[in-house]
Amino acid sequence: MGGIGKTALAVETAHQACSQDWFPGGTLFVDLRGYDDDPVTADQAVLALLDALGVRGPDLPKTTARQYDAYRQLLAERQDRMLLILDNASDPAQYLPLLPGTDRHRVLITSRDRPDSLALRLIDLETLPPDDSAALITRALHDADERDDRPAGEPDALRELTALCGHLPLALQIAAAMLRRRRHRGIASLVDEIRQAGDAMAALDNGTRGTDQYGRSLTLRPVLETSYRRLPPCQARLLRLLALAPGAETSTDAVAALADLCTETTVSLLEDLAATYLVTPVWADESPDGGMRWRLHDLVRAFGVGVVAGDAGLVEEGEAARERVLDFYFARADAADDWLWWLPGRPVPGFFGGRGEALGWLDGERSGLVAAVGWAERERYAGTALRLAVCLAEYLGWRRYFDDWVAVGRAALGAAGRSGDRTDKADAWANLGAALRGAGRVTEAIDAHTRSRDLHQTAGDYPREAVAWGNLGTALREAGRVAEAIDAHTRSRDLHQTVGDRHHEAIAWNNLGTALREAGRVAEAIDAHTRSRDLFQAVGDRHREAMAWHGLGVALQEAGRMAEVAEEYGKALEVYREFEDWYRTGRVLHNLALIHASAGRPAEARACWLQAADAYTQAGAIPEADQARRNAEQ
């Protein structure tokens, strides 16, 4: 892409190659200015090359054809190998006539466009790795003043600055120039300035003047504008819309929804944009849509957003596109959520082939889904974004993405509050409370669940009030307020029994059993977990049945009935593994390790600790995994 450092790399490579005598015949360099308003033609370039080869004035052939003949003849006669650098080409017509007629010499071409129709060796340049980005700015500052110790003194600010520059060499050079100008201010001051501007491109372009060593302006926007202006209308439209997509990477299906195009047309346009290096294809092996996703560089995205914002017609085009992709995300997430809640005997959900495929799609689209819920602050999107938030709750809790879940919950609560619908607001408080509890913010969770319960009570909605009591009870138990938790779970159970909801009654019994056990009322806890297990078996919910087996095992362990414990844990472990519930798998293995250790079986205990560590790692629970490994080594 523009600003990636093609010219700098080509010139540095040429210097190094010549210093090692690879090209004893010397180097010729032509800037074809392919992305300027008036690009250099091959006919103009050959005149410059002939001049560099000593052919000028009266020796210069009069016609263009003779000039090319003279140029090729000179190269053919030269026995010493030469390097020809044709820089900044936008069209093969600029450089094909300039290729030597002999394979003795070498040619290096730089371009923002991939010439797929030609059998040329292609070297794609990517943005710099973070460490190299930091090294570039550090060296640029030290080259100007070896006493400049800001990079060493502000490593965190330096890393943040390189990230704001998108690790793009041109942006990094601009940032270095700005730091040289403000030599008495820290790197953090520039980071703050860029963040306050809200537009890294604008902040960088406004912060420096001048050119680089090749005479090119140190500005970002003109580089991207020249690439954008060259696009056909259909490609320019897709680039603009892709800049509005939620998330850093977007699947082909989501891009098609944005653009309101069929998949085949969308892929063709995306491939065209990828050939101009404005879009980067990213292969994700495990994604169910064929694996291809599409990424915009952060600065390209900012440029596209700016183009849209500057035109009322494009703003409406973008709003409609966002509405389409939000509808797409909700429809797919709703179908995936159906699989997460599906029980045998019920109608089989549509679209996805099973639970695993549904989870795979949610994993691949997670960042986009979470970002899309954030659009709920706009009235146009609030209703769909709110429904999408509900669809994501089970998934985010299952995968333990609690920070994302809290962000989704807060966005949904804001949308529900603006809608004025009491049920939506109560459900949003419940969703946020569950996320806060998962994140360990129990006091806030209690407040959220209390608000949800009060709203449902006021509305006289007994089924939802029953669920709210259960949520509140779990938060109270985790806060150590066990007596209050027992009361809340009892109320939840009684209400579910009143409305005849056996499935939720089973959940309430299981939660009550856990609270009773923590209160020391182990016999009652065993009875509660047993009732829960039997009800889950009756309704066919195998995953929650495993949770009841797990709770029953813990209660039996505390009661000293060790002969029964292994069977309960074994049944729970089998189902957890089947459902790929790795966090709870780790918890069961943790309990089994404790049993083996207390029984004087260290080898068996160590094996369980190591298995628990693996399960916790798959669940993303790294602190628990590390602790399990430490336990295994004791």
Disulfide bonds with the S-S distance in Angstrom:
none
